[in-house]
Amino acid sequence: MYPAEFVQPMRDELTAAGFKQLNEVSQVDEAINAEGTTLIVVNSVCGCAAANARPGVRFSLDNDKKPSNLVTVFAGVDFEATDHARSLMVPFPPSSPSMALFKNGELVHMLERHHIEGRPAEMISENLKQAYDEHC
């Protein structure tokens, strides 16, 4: 487990952009099953989360259409919430960082680590905007 003071700035980067931090399994279920669309970000301490994932997802919110609900779990910290969120992303294997868009509880778009690592934040943003335009 990472120390709380170590990950807090990484949590704050998403919560400042409007994401709700989920720490419990019940919160994940409530968010995923909420009416409309829910984007869940599996946050991480890795470099590609800092350089690509978090900036990319923040840039993506500058779009006419966007998810109704923005939520995040933190890999390596929120163990149960993260494991449960990942179980809802099957058939995709667990990865962090990752991003999943759900519509009325159904997974409709997924970005795995291999879609994030080594790709600029702008490319991640454009991928998400296309998903928002289609599903939100």
Secondary structure, DSSP 8 states (H G I E B T S, - for coil): ---HHHHHHHHHHHHTTT-EE--SHHHHHHHHTSSSEEEEEEE-SSHHIIIIIHHHHHHHTSSSS--SEEEEEETTTSHHHHHHHHHTTTTS---SSEEEEEETTEEEEEE-HHHHTTS-HHHHHHHHHHHHHHH-
